[in-house]
Protein backbone atom coordinates (compact mmCIF):
# COMPACT_ATOMS: atom_id res chain seq x y z
CA UNK A 1 0.00 0.00 0.00
CA UNK A 2 1.46 3.37 -1.04
CA UNK A 3 2.25 5.73 1.82
CA UNK A 4 0.95 9.06 0.58
CA UNK A 5 2.49 11.06 3.41
CA UNK A 6 5.93 10.20 2.05
CA UNK A 7 4.96 11.59 -1.36
CA UNK A 8 3.43 14.72 0.17
CA UNK A 9 6.42 15.42 2.41
CA UNK A 10 8.83 14.98 -0.49
CA UNK A 11 6.80 17.33 -2.66
CA UNK A 12 6.37 19.99 0.02
CA UNK A 13 10.08 19.89 0.86
CA UNK A 14 10.96 20.54 -2.77
CA UNK A 15 8.51 23.46 -2.86
CA UNK A 16 10.26 24.81 0.23
CA UNK A 17 13.34 25.34 -1.94
CA UNK A 18 11.72 28.40 -3.54
CA UNK A 19 11.60 30.53 -0.36
CA UNK A 20 14.88 29.09 0.99
CA UNK A 21 16.87 29.87 -2.16
CA UNK A 22 15.18 33.26 -2.41
CA UNK A 23 16.17 34.06 1.18
CA UNK A 24 19.75 32.92 0.46
CA UNK A 25 20.14 36.10 -1.61
CA UNK A 26 20.08 37.98 1.71
CA UNK A 27 21.82 35.48 4.00
CA UNK A 28 24.07 36.89 6.71
CA UNK A 29 26.06 33.78 7.67
CA UNK A 30 28.74 34.04 4.99
CA UNK A 31 27.42 31.39 2.63
CA UNK A 32 27.82 32.46 -0.97
CA UNK A 33 24.98 32.51 -3.46
CA UNK A 34 24.86 33.34 -7.15
CA UNK A 35 23.20 36.68 -6.39
CA UNK A 36 23.84 38.32 -3.02
CA UNK A 37 22.28 41.63 -1.97
CA UNK A 38 23.27 42.04 1.67
CA UNK A 39 22.27 40.78 5.09
CA UNK A 40 18.77 40.17 6.44
CA UNK A 41 18.60 38.71 9.95
CA UNK A 42 14.94 37.76 9.61
CA UNK A 43 15.34 35.83 6.35
CA UNK A 44 18.56 34.24 7.58
CA UNK A 45 16.82 33.09 10.77
CA UNK A 46 14.15 31.34 8.71
CA UNK A 47 16.91 29.52 6.80
CA UNK A 48 18.57 28.52 10.09
CA UNK A 49 15.29 26.99 11.28
CA UNK A 50 14.78 24.73 8.25
CA UNK A 51 18.35 24.12 7.14
CA UNK A 52 19.08 21.25 9.60
CA UNK A 53 16.33 19.06 8.16
CA UNK A 54 14.83 20.13 4.84
CA UNK A 55 17.45 18.53 2.57
CA UNK A 56 18.40 15.68 4.96
CA UNK A 57 14.78 14.53 5.09
CA UNK A 58 14.88 13.95 1.33
CA UNK A 59 17.61 11.34 1.86
CA UNK A 60 15.58 9.69 4.63
CA UNK A 61 12.51 9.60 2.40
CA UNK A 62 14.61 8.23 -0.46
CA UNK A 63 15.80 5.42 1.81
CA UNK A 64 12.24 4.64 2.90
CA UNK A 65 11.08 4.64 -0.72
CA UNK A 66 13.97 2.36 -1.76
CA UNK A 67 12.78 -0.34 0.62
CA UNK A 68 9.37 -0.39 -1.04
CA UNK A 69 10.93 -0.15 -4.51
CA UNK A 70 13.27 -3.12 -3.94
CA UNK A 71 10.35 -5.27 -2.84
CA UNK A 72 9.12 -5.25 -6.43
CA UNK A 73 12.34 -4.71 -8.42
CA UNK A 74 15.42 -6.83 -9.04
CA UNK A 75 18.89 -5.38 -8.49
CA UNK A 76 19.29 -4.81 -12.22
CA UNK A 77 15.91 -3.09 -12.55
CA UNK A 78 16.70 -0.87 -9.55
CA UNK A 79 20.10 0.16 -10.96
CA UNK A 80 18.63 0.91 -14.40
CA UNK A 81 15.90 2.97 -12.80
CA UNK A 82 18.52 4.94 -10.83
CA UNK A 83 20.53 5.59 -13.99
CA UNK A 84 17.49 6.85 -15.88
CA UNK A 85 16.04 8.84 -13.00
CA UNK A 86 19.20 10.25 -11.43
CA UNK A 87 22.35 9.90 -13.50
CA UNK A 88 20.96 11.05 -16.85
CA UNK A 89 19.27 14.18 -15.37
CA UNK A 90 22.43 14.97 -13.41
CA UNK A 91 24.61 14.87 -16.54
CA UNK A 92 22.18 16.81 -18.70
CA UNK A 93 21.45 19.33 -15.93
CA UNK A 94 25.15 19.94 -15.30
CA UNK A 95 25.69 20.33 -19.04
CA UNK A 96 22.83 22.73 -19.81
CA UNK A 97 21.26 24.28 -16.70
CA UNK A 98 23.98 24.84 -14.12
CA UNK A 99 26.22 26.93 -16.47
CA UNK A 100 23.22 29.24 -16.85
CA UNK A 101 23.43 30.02 -13.12
CA UNK A 102 27.15 30.72 -13.21
CA UNK A 103 26.61 33.09 -16.14
CA UNK A 104 24.48 35.33 -13.93
CA UNK A 105 26.87 34.97 -11.00
CA UNK A 106 29.69 36.29 -13.19
CA UNK A 107 27.49 39.11 -14.43
CA UNK A 108 26.54 40.07 -10.88
CA UNK A 109 29.91 39.78 -9.14
CA UNK A 110 32.34 40.45 -12.00
CA UNK A 111 30.32 42.57 -14.47
CA UNK A 112 30.83 39.85 -17.09
CA UNK A 113 29.33 40.96 -20.39
CA UNK A 114 29.97 37.90 -22.55
CA UNK A 115 27.42 35.41 -23.81
CA UNK A 116 26.26 31.96 -22.74
CA UNK A 117 28.52 30.00 -25.13
CA UNK A 118 31.67 31.77 -23.94
CA UNK A 119 30.64 31.24 -20.31
CA UNK A 120 29.79 27.60 -21.03
CA UNK A 121 33.35 27.04 -22.31
CA UNK A 122 34.76 28.79 -19.23
CA UNK A 123 32.56 26.65 -16.97
CA UNK A 124 33.99 23.37 -18.28
CA UNK A 125 37.62 24.51 -18.41
CA UNK A 126 38.01 26.07 -14.96
CA UNK A 127 37.84 24.40 -11.54
CA UNK A 128 38.17 26.25 -8.23
CA UNK A 129 36.19 25.40 -5.07
CA UNK A 130 33.14 23.89 -6.86
CA UNK A 131 30.91 26.69 -5.54
CA UNK A 132 30.33 28.09 -9.03
CA UNK A 133 29.96 31.67 -7.87
CA UNK A 134 33.09 32.62 -9.82
CA UNK A 135 31.77 30.96 -12.99
CA UNK A 136 33.97 27.88 -12.62
CA UNK A 137 32.71 24.29 -12.66
CA UNK A 138 30.13 23.23 -10.09
CA UNK A 139 27.34 20.64 -9.87
CA UNK A 140 25.23 23.45 -8.37
CA UNK A 141 22.01 22.31 -6.72
CA UNK A 142 22.36 19.00 -8.60
CA UNK A 143 24.78 17.83 -5.88
CA UNK A 144 21.71 16.22 -4.30
CA UNK A 145 21.04 14.08 -7.38
CA UNK A 146 24.70 13.05 -7.66
CA UNK A 147 24.89 12.10 -3.96
CA UNK A 148 21.63 10.18 -4.15
CA UNK A 149 22.78 8.26 -7.21
CA UNK A 150 26.07 7.24 -5.58
CA UNK A 151 24.42 6.41 -2.26
CA UNK A 152 21.71 4.34 -3.97
CA UNK A 153 24.30 2.15 -5.69
CA UNK A 154 26.57 1.82 -2.66
CA UNK A 155 23.67 0.98 -0.36
CA UNK A 156 22.30 -1.67 -2.69
CA UNK A 157 25.16 -4.01 -1.77
CA UNK A 158 24.43 -3.41 1.94
CA UNK A 159 20.72 -4.08 1.49
CA UNK A 160 21.38 -7.41 -0.21
CA UNK A 161 24.04 -8.38 2.34
CA UNK A 162 21.84 -7.39 5.31
CA UNK A 163 18.18 -7.73 4.29
CA UNK A 164 15.70 -5.51 6.08
CA UNK A 165 13.86 -8.47 7.60
CA UNK A 166 17.07 -9.62 9.31
CA UNK A 167 17.09 -6.54 11.54
CA UNK A 168 13.34 -5.90 11.72
CA UNK A 169 12.84 -7.65 15.08
CA UNK A 170 15.49 -5.48 16.75
CA UNK A 171 14.27 -2.31 15.12
CA UNK A 172 10.67 -2.91 16.15
CA UNK A 173 11.65 -3.14 19.85
CA UNK A 174 13.50 0.17 19.91
CA UNK A 175 12.17 2.63 22.51
CA UNK A 176 11.86 6.25 21.48
CA UNK A 177 15.02 7.34 23.31
CA UNK A 178 17.09 4.89 21.24
CA UNK A 179 15.53 6.20 18.07
CA UNK A 180 16.55 9.71 19.12
CA UNK A 181 20.12 8.53 19.74
CA UNK A 182 20.40 7.42 16.12
CA UNK A 183 21.53 10.96 15.41
CA UNK A 184 24.96 9.85 16.68
CA UNK A 185 25.91 7.80 13.56
CA UNK A 186 24.55 10.67 11.43
CA UNK A 187 26.81 13.11 13.29
CA UNK A 188 29.85 10.82 13.11
CA UNK A 189 29.42 10.14 9.40
CA UNK A 190 29.06 13.86 8.75
CA UNK A 191 32.86 14.04 8.69
CA UNK A 192 33.17 11.33 6.03
CA UNK A 193 33.20 12.56 2.44
CA UNK A 194 32.45 16.12 3.50
CA UNK A 195 32.76 18.69 0.70
CA UNK A 196 32.28 22.14 2.18
CA UNK A 197 29.40 21.02 4.41
CA UNK A 198 27.87 18.68 1.83
CA UNK A 199 28.53 15.24 3.31
CA UNK A 200 28.15 11.96 1.43
CA UNK A 201 28.70 10.08 4.69
CA UNK A 202 25.93 11.86 6.57
CA UNK A 203 23.48 11.57 3.70
CA UNK A 204 24.23 7.85 3.36
CA UNK A 205 23.59 7.38 7.09
CA UNK A 206 20.22 9.12 6.71
CA UNK A 207 19.40 7.00 3.66
CA UNK A 208 20.21 3.77 5.54
CA UNK A 209 18.19 4.87 8.57
CA UNK A 210 15.26 5.59 6.29
CA UNK A 211 15.55 2.12 4.77
CA UNK A 212 16.11 0.04 7.90
CA UNK A 213 14.40 2.04 10.64
CA UNK A 214 11.86 4.65 9.56
CA UNK A 215 10.25 2.47 6.90
CA UNK A 216 9.25 0.11 9.74
CA UNK A 217 5.61 0.62 10.76
CA UNK A 218 6.31 -0.32 14.39
CA UNK A 219 8.92 2.43 14.67
CA UNK A 220 6.51 4.98 13.27
CA UNK A 221 3.85 3.82 15.74
CA UNK A 222 6.32 4.31 18.60
CA UNK A 223 7.09 7.81 17.39
CA UNK A 224 3.40 8.60 16.96
CA UNK A 225 2.71 7.65 20.58
CA UNK A 226 5.34 10.17 21.62
CA UNK A 227 4.53 12.88 19.11
CA UNK A 228 3.70 15.51 21.77
CA UNK A 229 7.11 15.08 23.36
CA UNK A 230 8.72 15.15 19.94
CA UNK A 231 6.95 18.42 19.17
CA UNK A 232 8.10 19.96 22.48
CA UNK A 233 11.70 18.83 21.96
CA UNK A 234 11.63 20.05 18.37
CA UNK A 235 10.45 23.47 19.52
CA UNK A 236 13.07 23.69 22.27
CA UNK A 237 15.85 22.47 19.97
CA UNK A 238 14.92 24.93 17.22
CA UNK A 239 14.68 27.83 19.69
CA UNK A 240 18.10 26.94 21.08
CA UNK A 241 19.47 26.80 17.54
CA UNK A 242 18.27 30.34 16.85
CA UNK A 243 19.62 31.65 20.17
CA UNK A 244 23.05 30.14 19.50
CA UNK A 245 22.96 31.61 16.00
CA UNK A 246 22.16 35.10 17.31
CA UNK A 247 24.80 34.90 20.05
CA UNK A 248 27.64 33.16 18.25
CA UNK A 249 26.63 32.69 14.58
CA UNK A 250 27.68 29.05 15.11
CA UNK A 251 25.86 26.22 16.82
CA UNK A 252 28.20 23.23 16.49
CA UNK A 253 28.07 20.14 14.30
CA UNK A 254 26.77 17.90 17.09
CA UNK A 255 23.89 20.19 17.96
CA UNK A 256 22.80 20.87 14.39
CA UNK A 257 22.82 17.15 13.60
CA UNK A 258 20.78 16.39 16.73
CA UNK A 259 18.21 19.08 15.97
CA UNK A 260 18.14 17.96 12.34
CA UNK A 261 17.41 14.35 13.29
CA UNK A 262 14.82 15.41 15.86
CA UNK A 263 13.17 17.64 13.25
CA UNK A 264 13.08 14.81 10.70
CA UNK A 265 11.34 12.50 13.19
CA UNK A 266 8.79 15.17 14.11
CA UNK A 267 8.09 16.11 10.48
CA UNK A 268 7.59 12.43 9.54
CA UNK A 269 5.25 11.80 12.46
CA UNK A 270 3.07 14.83 11.85
CA UNK A 271 3.20 14.22 8.11
CA UNK A 272 1.93 10.68 8.68
CA UNK A 273 -0.91 12.01 10.85
CA UNK A 274 -2.06 14.89 8.67
CA UNK A 275 -0.74 14.26 5.14
CA UNK A 276 -1.35 10.56 4.58
CA UNK A 277 -3.94 11.07 1.88
CA UNK A 278 -3.99 11.19 -1.88
CA UNK A 279 -5.23 14.25 -3.72
CA UNK A 280 -4.95 15.92 -7.08
CA UNK A 281 -2.15 17.99 -5.55
CA UNK A 282 -0.31 14.79 -4.64
CA UNK A 283 -0.69 13.25 -8.08
CA UNK A 284 0.38 16.45 -9.84
CA UNK A 285 3.49 17.01 -7.75
CA UNK A 286 4.47 13.33 -7.87
CA UNK A 287 5.05 13.97 -11.58
CA UNK A 288 6.25 17.56 -11.38
CA UNK A 289 8.38 17.90 -8.24
CA UNK A 290 11.54 16.24 -9.55
CA UNK A 291 11.69 18.25 -12.82
CA UNK A 292 10.82 21.33 -10.77
CA UNK A 293 13.82 20.63 -8.55
CA UNK A 294 16.13 20.42 -11.56
CA UNK A 295 14.78 23.57 -13.22
CA UNK A 296 14.05 25.86 -10.28
CA UNK A 297 17.41 27.33 -9.29
CA UNK A 298 18.54 28.35 -12.77
CA UNK A 299 15.25 30.19 -13.25
CA UNK A 300 15.37 31.75 -9.78
CA UNK A 301 18.93 33.08 -10.21
CA UNK A 302 18.20 34.58 -13.64
CA UNK A 303 14.98 36.19 -12.40
CA UNK A 304 16.71 37.61 -9.32
CA UNK A 305 19.37 39.23 -11.51
CA UNK A 306 16.73 41.19 -13.41
CA UNK A 307 14.38 41.90 -10.50
CA UNK A 308 17.07 43.71 -8.51
CA UNK A 309 17.70 46.00 -11.48
CA UNK A 310 14.10 47.15 -11.83
CA UNK A 311 12.99 47.21 -8.18
CA UNK A 312 14.64 48.58 -5.02
CA UNK A 313 11.94 47.72 -2.47
CA UNK A 314 13.14 44.80 -0.33
CA UNK A 315 9.73 43.19 0.30
CA UNK A 316 8.73 43.44 -3.35
CA UNK A 317 12.06 41.96 -4.44
CA UNK A 318 11.56 38.96 -2.14
CA UNK A 319 7.98 38.44 -3.32
CA UNK A 320 8.77 38.78 -7.01
CA UNK A 321 11.71 36.38 -6.86
CA UNK A 322 9.91 33.80 -4.70
CA UNK A 323 6.53 33.77 -6.44
CA UNK A 324 7.88 34.64 -9.87
CA UNK A 325 10.45 31.83 -9.90
CA UNK A 326 7.78 29.36 -8.82
CA UNK A 327 5.39 30.44 -11.57
CA UNK A 328 8.10 30.46 -14.25
CA UNK A 329 9.39 27.04 -13.17
CA UNK A 330 5.93 25.49 -13.36
CA UNK A 331 5.46 27.08 -16.79
CA UNK A 332 8.86 25.77 -17.91
CA UNK A 333 7.96 22.28 -16.67
CA UNK A 334 4.76 22.25 -18.72
CA UNK A 335 6.67 23.45 -21.76
CA UNK A 336 9.62 21.04 -21.68
CA UNK A 337 7.60 17.97 -20.75
CA UNK A 338 6.09 18.16 -24.23
CA UNK A 339 9.53 17.70 -25.81
CA UNK A 340 10.45 13.97 -25.78
CA UNK A 341 14.22 14.39 -25.59
CA UNK A 342 14.03 17.03 -22.85
CA UNK A 343 11.58 14.89 -20.88
CA UNK A 344 14.26 12.26 -20.37
CA UNK A 345 16.86 14.91 -19.56
CA UNK A 346 14.88 16.22 -16.58
CA UNK A 347 13.43 12.92 -15.38
CA UNK A 348 9.79 13.42 -16.38
CA UNK A 349 7.86 10.16 -15.96
C-alpha positions in Angstrom: 0.0 0.0 0.0 1.5 3.4 -1.0 2.3 5.7 1.8 0.9 9.1 0.6 2.5 11.1 3.4 5.9 10.2 2.0 5.0 11.6 -1.4 3.4 14.7 0.2 6.4 15.4 2.4 8.8 15.0 -0.5 6.8 17.3 -2.7 6.4 20.0 0.0 10.1 19.9 0.9 11.0 20.5 -2.8 8.5 23.5 -2.9 10.3 24.8 0.2 13.3 25.3 -1.9 11.7 28.4 -3.5 11.6 30.5 -0.4 14.9 29.1 1.0 16.9 29.9 -2.2 15.2 33.3 -2.4 16.2 34.1 1.2 19.8 32.9 0.5 20.1 36.1 -1.6 20.1 38.0 1.7 21.8 35.5 4.0 24.1 36.9 6.7 26.1 33.8 7.7 28.7 34.0 5.0 27.4 31.4 2.6 27.8 32.5 -1.0 25.0 32.5 -3.5 24.9 33.3 -7.2 23.2 36.7 -6.4 23.8 38.3 -3.0 22.3 41.6 -2.0 23.3 42.0 1.7 22.3 40.8 5.1 18.8 40.2 6.4 18.6 38.7 9.9 14.9 37.8 9.6 15.3 35.8 6.3 18.6 34.2 7.6 16.8 33.1 10.8 14.1 31.3 8.7 16.9 29.5 6.8 18.6 28.5 10.1 15.3 27.0 11.3 14.8 24.7 8.3 18.3 24.1 7.1 19.1 21.3 9.6 16.3 19.1 8.2 14.8 20.1 4.8 17.5 18.5 2.6 18.4 15.7 5.0 14.8 14.5 5.1 14.9 13.9 1.3 17.6 11.3 1.9 15.6 9.7 4.6 12.5 9.6 2.4 14.6 8.2 -0.5 15.8 5.4 1.8 12.2 4.6 2.9 11.1 4.6 -0.7 14.0 2.4 -1.8 12.8 -0.3 0.6 9.4 -0.4 -1.0 10.9 -0.2 -4.5 13.3 -3.1 -3.9 10.3 -5.3 -2.8 9.1 -5.2 -6.4 12.3 -4.7 -8.4 15.4 -6.8 -9.0 18.9 -5.4 -8.5 19.3 -4.8 -12.2 15.9 -3.1 -12.5 16.7 -0.9 -9.5 20.1 0.2 -11.0 18.6 0.9 -14.4 15.9 3.0 -12.8 18.5 4.9 -10.8 20.5 5.6 -14.0 17.5 6.8 -15.9 16.0 8.8 -13.0 19.2 10.3 -11.4 22.4 9.9 -13.5 21.0 11.1 -16.9 19.3 14.2 -15.4 22.4 15.0 -13.4 24.6 14.9 -16.5 22.2 16.8 -18.7 21.4 19.3 -15.9 25.1 19.9 -15.3 25.7 20.3 -19.0 22.8 22.7 -19.8 21.3 24.3 -16.7 24.0 24.8 -14.1 26.2 26.9 -16.5 23.2 29.2 -16.9 23.4 30.0 -13.1 27.2 30.7 -13.2 26.6 33.1 -16.1 24.5 35.3 -13.9 26.9 35.0 -11.0 29.7 36.3 -13.2 27.5 39.1 -14.4 26.5 40.1 -10.9 29.9 39.8 -9.1 32.3 40.4 -12.0 30.3 42.6 -14.5 30.8 39.9 -17.1 29.3 41.0 -20.4 30.0 37.9 -22.5 27.4 35.4 -23.8 26.3 32.0 -22.7 28.5 30.0 -25.1 31.7 31.8 -23.9 30.6 31.2 -20.3 29.8 27.6 -21.0 33.3 27.0 -22.3 34.8 28.8 -19.2 32.6 26.6 -17.0 34.0 23.4 -18.3 37.6 24.5 -18.4 38.0 26.1 -15.0 37.8 24.4 -11.5 38.2 26.3 -8.2 36.2 25.4 -5.1 33.1 23.9 -6.9 30.9 26.7 -5.5 30.3 28.1 -9.0 30.0 31.7 -7.9 33.1 32.6 -9.8 31.8 31.0 -13.0 34.0 27.9 -12.6 32.7 24.3 -12.7 30.1 23.2 -10.1 27.3 20.6 -9.9 25.2 23.5 -8.4 22.0 22.3 -6.7 22.4 19.0 -8.6 24.8 17.8 -5.9 21.7 16.2 -4.3 21.0 14.1 -7.4 24.7 13.0 -7.7 24.9 12.1 -4.0 21.6 10.2 -4.1 22.8 8.3 -7.2 26.1 7.2 -5.6 24.4 6.4 -2.3 21.7 4.3 -4.0 24.3 2.2 -5.7 26.6 1.8 -2.7 23.7 1.0 -0.4 22.3 -1.7 -2.7 25.2 -4.0 -1.8 24.4 -3.4 1.9 20.7 -4.1 1.5 21.4 -7.4 -0.2 24.0 -8.4 2.3 21.8 -7.4 5.3 18.2 -7.7 4.3 15.7 -5.5 6.1 13.9 -8.5 7.6 17.1 -9.6 9.3 17.1 -6.5 11.5 13.3 -5.9 11.7 12.8 -7.7 15.1 15.5 -5.5 16.8 14.3 -2.3 15.1 10.7 -2.9 16.1 11.6 -3.1 19.8 13.5 0.2 19.9 12.2 2.6 22.5 11.9 6.2 21.5 15.0 7.3 23.3 17.1 4.9 21.2 15.5 6.2 18.1 16.5 9.7 19.1 20.1 8.5 19.7 20.4 7.4 16.1 21.5 11.0 15.4 25.0 9.8 16.7 25.9 7.8 13.6 24.6 10.7 11.4 26.8 13.1 13.3 29.9 10.8 13.1 29.4 10.1 9.4 29.1 13.9 8.7 32.9 14.0 8.7 33.2 11.3 6.0 33.2 12.6 2.4 32.5 16.1 3.5 32.8 18.7 0.7 32.3 22.1 2.2 29.4 21.0 4.4 27.9 18.7 1.8 28.5 15.2 3.3 28.1 12.0 1.4 28.7 10.1 4.7 25.9 11.9 6.6 23.5 11.6 3.7 24.2 7.9 3.4 23.6 7.4 7.1 20.2 9.1 6.7 19.4 7.0 3.7 20.2 3.8 5.5 18.2 4.9 8.6 15.3 5.6 6.3 15.6 2.1 4.8 16.1 0.0 7.9 14.4 2.0 10.6 11.9 4.7 9.6 10.2 2.5 6.9 9.2 0.1 9.7 5.6 0.6 10.8 6.3 -0.3 14.4 8.9 2.4 14.7 6.5 5.0 13.3 3.9 3.8 15.7 6.3 4.3 18.6 7.1 7.8 17.4 3.4 8.6 17.0 2.7 7.6 20.6 5.3 10.2 21.6 4.5 12.9 19.1 3.7 15.5 21.8 7.1 15.1 23.4 8.7 15.2 19.9 7.0 18.4 19.2 8.1 20.0 22.5 11.7 18.8 22.0 11.6 20.1 18.4 10.4 23.5 19.5 13.1 23.7 22.3 15.8 22.5 20.0 14.9 24.9 17.2 14.7 27.8 19.7 18.1 26.9 21.1 19.5 26.8 17.5 18.3 30.3 16.8 19.6 31.7 20.2 23.0 30.1 19.5 23.0 31.6 16.0 22.2 35.1 17.3 24.8 34.9 20.1 27.6 33.2 18.3 26.6 32.7 14.6 27.7 29.1 15.1 25.9 26.2 16.8 28.2 23.2 16.5 28.1 20.1 14.3 26.8 17.9 17.1 23.9 20.2 18.0 22.8 20.9 14.4 22.8 17.1 13.6 20.8 16.4 16.7 18.2 19.1 16.0 18.1 18.0 12.3 17.4 14.3 13.3 14.8 15.4 15.9 13.2 17.6 13.3 13.1 14.8 10.7 11.3 12.5 13.2 8.8 15.2 14.1 8.1 16.1 10.5 7.6 12.4 9.5 5.3 11.8 12.5 3.1 14.8 11.9 3.2 14.2 8.1 1.9 10.7 8.7 -0.9 12.0 10.8 -2.1 14.9 8.7 -0.7 14.3 5.1 -1.3 10.6 4.6 -3.9 11.1 1.9 -4.0 11.2 -1.9 -5.2 14.3 -3.7 -5.0 15.9 -7.1 -2.2 18.0 -5.5 -0.3 14.8 -4.6 -0.7 13.3 -8.1 0.4 16.4 -9.8 3.5 17.0 -7.7 4.5 13.3 -7.9 5.1 14.0 -11.6 6.3 17.6 -11.4 8.4 17.9 -8.2 11.5 16.2 -9.6 11.7 18.3 -12.8 10.8 21.3 -10.8 13.8 20.6 -8.5 16.1 20.4 -11.6 14.8 23.6 -13.2 14.0 25.9 -10.3 17.4 27.3 -9.3 18.5 28.3 -12.8 15.3 30.2 -13.2 15.4 31.8 -9.8 18.9 33.1 -10.2 18.2 34.6 -13.6 15.0 36.2 -12.4 16.7 37.6 -9.3 19.4 39.2 -11.5 16.7 41.2 -13.4 14.4 41.9 -10.5 17.1 43.7 -8.5 17.7 46.0 -11.5 14.1 47.1 -11.8 13.0 47.2 -8.2 14.6 48.6 -5.0 11.9 47.7 -2.5 13.1 44.8 -0.3 9.7 43.2 0.3 8.7 43.4 -3.3 12.1 42.0 -4.4 11.6 39.0 -2.1 8.0 38.4 -3.3 8.8 38.8 -7.0 11.7 36.4 -6.9 9.9 33.8 -4.7 6.5 33.8 -6.4 7.9 34.6 -9.9 10.5 31.8 -9.9 7.8 29.4 -8.8 5.4 30.4 -11.6 8.1 30.5 -14.2 9.4 27.0 -13.2 5.9 25.5 -13.4 5.5 27.1 -16.8 8.9 25.8 -17.9 8.0 22.3 -16.7 4.8 22.3 -18.7 6.7 23.5 -21.8 9.6 21.0 -21.7 7.6 18.0 -20.8 6.1 18.2 -24.2 9.5 17.7 -25.8 10.4 14.0 -25.8 14.2 14.4 -25.6 14.0 17.0 -22.9 11.6 14.9 -20.9 14.3 12.3 -20.4 16.9 14.9 -19.6 14.9 16.2 -16.6 13.4 12.9 -15.4 9.8 13.4 -16.4 7.9 10.2 -16.0 
